[in-house]
Amino acid sequence: MSANAILGAVHEMLTIALLLVSPFLLAAVATSFVIGLFQASTRLNDLTLSFIPRFVAVMLVVYFAASWAAGQMAGYIGRSAAAMRAILG
């Protein structure tokens, strides 16, 4: 196995990891921003006010994006298995 093949596999792994995590992080960051603006405008600094909406937003993204994420992971596993079969013979 050449160094280019290893680097390509690592690049694909990191790309798929970033692709899978980004919707959840984006939901958490966007919700935190909106709640932060609300807390700054009302001077209401309650810890649960920032945690619960962020938790609900991430759970909604999990609910709506689970099938997409499972499809992405299944495709990656299939490509990785095919590459391993090609390497092993």
C-alpha positions, 0 to 999 in steps of 0.5 A: 500500500503506497503512501498516497493510498493511505493519505487518500483513505485518511482524507476521505475518513476525515472528510466524512467525519466532518460531513457527518458532524457538521449539521449537529454542530451547526444546529448547536451553534445557531441555537446558542447564537440566537439564545445568546442574543435573547439573553443579552437583550433581556438580561436574563442569564439562566443556565437552563435557558441556554441548554434546553433549546440547544438540546432540543435543536440538536435532537431535532437534527438527529431526528431529521438527519439520521437516515442521511447520516446512516446512508453516508456511513453505509456508503463510506463503509462500502467504499472502505470494504471494497478498497480493502478487498482490492488491497488484500486480493 
